[in-house]
Amino acid sequence: MSHTNEDPIHVPSRGEIETLCVLHAVGSSGCRANDLAARLGLSATLASVVAHGIERMVFGGLLDSVDDSFRLTERGRELLMKRLDELGLR
């Protein structure tokens, strides 16, 4: 992959890739934990594990969690869009 801008592209870490995948899977309309598991290619039976696993994203202000549903916060949306742009994926 070549990058023509003067600024070198920052290659994302595995953790950042996982965060971006979750933010993208939650999407603009949000989703429940079992739907999120399915969107990530996991069994719906893993919904509680997925919900527990992304608590750090809720505490970090990237997602809101209400009644077993997740929604992107403005901060989460901005991070996702910015990184997708930087990586040439949008």
N, CA, C and O of each residue as an XYZ file, in Angstrom:
360
protein
N       0.860     -1.171      0.000
C       0.000      0.000      0.000
C       0.902      1.229      0.000
O       1.775      1.364      0.857
N       0.691      2.117     -0.957
C       1.484      3.336     -1.003
C       0.662      4.495     -0.471
O      -0.568      4.497     -0.528
N       1.372      5.467      0.041
C       0.731      6.638      0.612
C       1.443      7.849      0.034
O       2.651      7.999      0.219
N       0.717      8.717     -0.663
C       1.352      9.807     -1.392
C       1.446     11.111     -0.611
O       2.166     12.015     -1.035
N       0.760     11.242      0.496
C       0.849     12.473      1.286
C       2.232     12.592      1.904
O       2.959     11.605      2.025
N       2.586     13.813      2.296
C       3.875     14.042      2.927
C       3.952     13.361      4.288
O       5.017     12.876      4.671
N       2.860     13.316      5.016
C       2.839     12.693      6.325
C       2.777     11.185      6.173
O       1.937     10.667      5.436
N       3.663     10.473      6.868
C       3.604      9.010      6.774
C       2.332      8.486      7.432
O       1.854      9.049      8.417
N       1.794      7.413      6.883
C       0.592      6.815      7.441
C       0.956      6.077      8.731
O       1.958      5.365      8.790
N       0.149      6.254      9.732
C       0.336      5.558     11.003
C      -0.354      4.203     10.897
O      -1.580      4.133     10.816
N       0.426      3.134     10.896
C      -0.123      1.785     10.788
C      -0.796      1.441     12.112
O      -0.172      1.534     13.169
N      -2.071      1.044     12.058
C      -2.790      0.772     13.303
C      -2.300     -0.507     13.977
O      -1.900     -1.467     13.320
N      -2.345     -0.487     15.297
C      -2.022     -1.672     16.086
C      -3.208     -2.631     16.057
O      -4.292     -2.278     15.594
N      -2.994     -3.822     16.547
C      -4.093     -4.796     16.612
C      -5.243     -4.254     17.461
O      -6.411     -4.396     17.100
N      -4.905     -3.636     18.585
C      -5.939     -3.071     19.445
C      -6.742     -1.988     18.746
O      -7.961     -1.918     18.898
N      -6.059     -1.141     17.976
C      -6.767     -0.091     17.253
C      -7.646     -0.689     16.158
O      -8.761     -0.220     15.928
N      -7.151     -1.716     15.487
C      -7.945     -2.386     14.458
C      -9.215     -2.957     15.084
O     -10.301     -2.820     14.521
N      -9.085     -3.595     16.240
C     -10.249     -4.151     16.924
C     -11.240     -3.050     17.303
O     -12.450     -3.216     17.148
N     -10.724     -1.936     17.795
C     -11.587     -0.806     18.157
C     -12.318     -0.281     16.932
O     -13.526     -0.050     16.984
N     -11.602     -0.090     15.832
C     -12.229      0.405     14.606
C     -13.282     -0.569     14.085
O     -14.332     -0.146     13.601
N     -13.008     -1.869     14.183
C     -13.982     -2.878     13.747
C     -15.258     -2.800     14.572
O     -16.358     -2.875     14.025
N     -15.118     -2.650     15.878
C     -16.299     -2.548     16.745
C     -17.069     -1.276     16.440
O     -18.292     -1.317     16.307
N     -16.381     -0.145     16.325
C     -17.072      1.113     16.024
C     -17.812      1.014     14.695
O     -18.952      1.463     14.580
N     -17.171      0.433     13.707
C     -17.809      0.281     12.398
C     -19.012     -0.660     12.497
O     -20.054     -0.396     11.897
N     -18.874     -1.752     13.248
C     -19.967     -2.719     13.392
C     -21.160     -2.126     14.136
O     -22.303     -2.433     13.798
N     -20.922     -1.294     15.128
C     -22.022     -0.643     15.848
C     -22.802      0.240     14.874
O     -24.032      0.284     14.905
N     -22.079      0.931     14.023
C     -22.718      1.729     12.979
C     -23.442      2.952     13.484
O     -23.501      3.204     14.688
N     -23.988      3.703     12.562
C     -24.641      4.969     12.904
C     -25.966      4.784     13.623
O     -26.411      5.679     14.342
N     -26.604      3.631     13.438
C     -27.896      3.412     14.093
C     -27.773      2.694     15.425
O     -28.762      2.567     16.147
N     -26.568      2.215     15.771
C     -26.380      1.482     17.014
C     -26.923      0.072     16.904
O     -27.505     -0.301     15.885
N     -26.732     -0.710     17.955
C     -27.239     -2.082     17.943
C     -27.194     -2.680     19.341
O     -26.533     -2.162     20.241
N     -27.908     -3.777     19.496
C     -27.902     -4.535     20.744
C     -26.680     -5.454     20.742
O     -26.068     -5.686     19.700
N     -26.337     -5.968     21.911
C     -25.133     -6.786     22.055
C     -25.182     -8.034     21.177
O     -24.167     -8.402     20.585
N     -26.335     -8.692     21.077
C     -26.390     -9.906     20.254
C     -26.229     -9.570     18.769
O     -25.632    -10.347     18.024
N     -26.754     -8.424     18.333
C     -26.558     -7.990     16.949
C     -25.099     -7.625     16.695
O     -24.556     -7.903     15.626
N     -24.480     -7.007     17.677
C     -23.073     -6.642     17.535
C     -22.209     -7.893     17.385
O     -21.310     -7.939     16.545
N     -22.486     -8.892     18.197
C     -21.740    -10.150     18.072
C     -21.871    -10.707     16.656
O     -20.879    -11.112     16.050
N     -23.086    -10.725     16.137
C     -23.315    -11.243     14.784
C     -22.604    -10.387     13.736
O     -22.012    -10.918     12.796
N     -22.662     -9.065     13.897
C     -21.988     -8.172     12.943
C     -20.485     -8.383     12.937
O     -19.819     -8.144     11.930
N     -19.952     -8.835     14.073
C     -18.522     -9.114     14.175
C     -18.174    -10.531     13.733
O     -17.016    -10.944     13.794
N     -19.203    -11.281     13.282
C     -18.977    -12.634     12.809
C     -18.934    -13.673     13.911
O     -18.404    -14.768     13.725
N     -19.498    -13.324     15.067
C     -19.509    -14.230     16.211
C     -20.914    -14.743     16.459
O     -21.888    -14.170     15.970
N     -21.016    -15.802     17.206
C     -22.305    -16.353     17.580
C     -23.031    -15.385     18.521
O     -22.405    -14.745     19.366
N     -24.346    -15.285     18.368
C     -25.147    -14.435     19.251
C     -25.055    -14.904     20.693
O     -25.314    -14.128     21.613
N     -24.689    -16.166     20.904
C     -24.539    -16.662     22.279
C     -23.371    -15.993     22.991
O     -23.251    -16.091     24.212
N     -22.510    -15.315     22.238
C     -21.376    -14.604     22.830
C     -21.686    -13.136     23.117
O     -20.775    -12.358     23.398
N     -22.942    -12.755     23.049
C     -23.330    -11.351     23.239
C     -22.842    -10.786     24.567
O     -22.342     -9.662     24.608
N     -22.975    -11.539     25.644
C     -22.554    -11.015     26.947
C     -21.037    -10.859     27.011
O     -20.531     -9.936     27.649
N     -20.319    -11.754     26.356
C     -18.853    -11.660     26.311
C     -18.439    -10.435     25.504
O     -17.527     -9.706     25.896
N     -19.106    -10.212     24.385
C     -18.826     -9.037     23.555
C     -19.123     -7.766     24.349
O     -18.315     -6.837     24.361
N     -20.269     -7.725     25.006
C     -20.641     -6.542     25.799
C     -19.604     -6.272     26.888
O     -19.213     -5.127     27.114
N     -19.173     -7.313     27.545
C     -18.153     -7.155     28.587
C     -16.827     -6.695     27.979
O     -16.131     -5.859     28.556
N     -16.488     -7.237     26.829
C     -15.217     -6.921     26.184
C     -15.096     -5.494     25.690
O     -13.986     -4.981     25.552
N     -16.218     -4.845     25.423
C     -16.133     -3.467     24.915
C     -16.462     -2.423     25.986
O     -16.662     -1.248     25.678
N     -16.516     -2.858     27.234
C     -16.753     -1.898     28.319
C     -15.725     -0.779     28.314
O     -16.057      0.369     28.613
N     -14.479     -1.101     27.979
C     -13.434     -0.067     27.959
C     -13.761      1.027     26.946
O     -13.373      2.181     27.131
N     -14.474      0.668     25.875
C     -14.854      1.661     24.875
C     -15.975      2.555     25.392
O     -16.064      3.729     25.030
N     -16.825      1.990     26.237
C     -17.873      2.786     26.878
C     -17.227      3.734     27.885
O     -17.520      4.929     27.896
N     -16.349      3.198     28.728
C     -15.658      4.029     29.723
C     -14.773      5.075     29.066
O     -14.576      6.159     29.616
N     -14.243      4.760     27.898
C     -13.390      5.697     27.168
C     -14.151      6.742     26.375
O     -13.541      7.611     25.751
N     -15.485      6.671     26.388
C     -16.298      7.679     25.724
C     -16.498      7.469     24.239
O     -16.975      8.375     23.556
N     -16.148      6.293     23.713
C     -16.340      6.029     22.291
C     -17.727      5.482     21.987
O     -18.245      5.665     20.885
N     -18.327      4.809     22.967
C     -19.663      4.236     22.835
C     -20.502      4.600     24.048
O     -19.978      4.803     25.143
N     -21.806      4.679     23.838
C     -22.772      4.774     24.931
C     -23.437      3.421     25.049
O     -23.654      2.739     24.047
N     -23.761      3.030     26.267
C     -24.463      1.767     26.509
C     -25.736      2.059     27.283
O     -25.696      2.599     28.388
N     -26.884      1.689     26.680
C     -28.182      1.890     27.317
C     -29.033      0.659     27.052
O     -29.256      0.292     25.898
N     -29.509      0.020     28.115
C     -30.401     -1.139     27.990
C     -29.869     -2.194     27.022
O     -30.584     -2.622     26.116
N     -28.630     -2.611     27.208
C     -28.014     -3.661     26.389
C     -27.834     -3.253     24.927
O     -27.616     -4.109     24.068
N     -27.922     -1.962     24.640
C     -27.681     -1.448     23.290
C     -26.474     -0.523     23.317
O     -26.183      0.119     24.326
N     -25.788     -0.470     22.198
C     -24.613      0.396     22.074
C     -24.827      1.389     20.951
O     -25.410      1.063     19.917
N     -24.352      2.596     21.164
C     -24.413      3.656     20.153
C     -23.077      4.377     20.142
O     -22.426      4.539     21.174
N     -22.683      4.810     18.940
C     -21.481      5.620     18.831
C     -21.698      6.962     19.498
O     -22.758      7.567     19.343
N     -20.722      7.427     20.227
C     -20.746      8.797     20.718
C     -20.176      9.677     19.610
O     -19.656      9.170     18.615
N     -20.270     10.960     19.778
C     -19.665     11.869     18.799
C     -18.161     11.623     18.733
O     -17.572     11.629     17.652
N     -17.549     11.407     19.882
C     -16.111     11.129     19.924
C     -15.782      9.837     19.157
O     -14.811      9.796     18.401
N     -16.581      8.798     19.349
C     -16.368      7.537     18.649
C     -16.522      7.689     17.147
O     -15.733      7.141     16.377
N     -17.537      8.433     16.731
C     -17.786      8.673     15.303
C     -16.617      9.449     14.685
O     -16.148      9.119     13.595
N     -16.159     10.474     15.387
C     -15.042     11.279     14.879
C     -13.772     10.449     14.751
O     -13.059     10.557     13.754
N     -13.485      9.623     15.751
C     -12.297      8.772     15.694
C     -12.381      7.810     14.512
O     -11.418      7.662     13.759
N     -13.520      7.164     14.349
C     -13.700      6.212     13.258
C     -13.510      6.883     11.904
O     -12.760      6.382     11.066
N     -14.173      7.996     11.681
C     -14.084      8.684     10.391
C     -12.679      9.195     10.120
O     -12.178      9.086      9.001
N     -12.044      9.750     11.139
C     -10.690     10.277     10.977
C      -9.723      9.163     10.585
O      -8.942      9.324      9.647
N      -9.769      8.040     11.292
C      -8.832      6.948     10.998
C      -9.135      6.279      9.664
O      -8.214      5.896      8.942
N     -10.412      6.136      9.330
C     -10.738      5.574      8.017
C     -10.200      6.462      6.903
O      -9.682      5.964      5.903
N     -10.322      7.788      7.076
C      -9.758      8.731      6.102
C      -8.253      8.597      6.020
O      -7.691      8.525      4.927
N      -7.591      8.563      7.177
C      -6.119      8.464      7.208
C      -5.631      7.178      6.547
O      -4.576      7.160      5.913
N      -6.397      6.114      6.698
C      -6.014      4.830      6.133
C      -6.495      4.648      4.697
O      -6.242      3.618      4.073
N      -7.198      5.670      4.174
C      -7.692      5.609      2.799
C      -8.807      4.587      2.628
O      -8.938      3.979      1.566
N      -9.599      4.397      3.654
C     -10.660      3.383      3.638
C     -12.064      3.975      3.561
O     -13.053      3.260      3.727
N     -12.150      5.253      3.315
C     -13.470      5.872      3.224
C     -13.530      6.757      2.017
O     -14.562      7.376      1.756
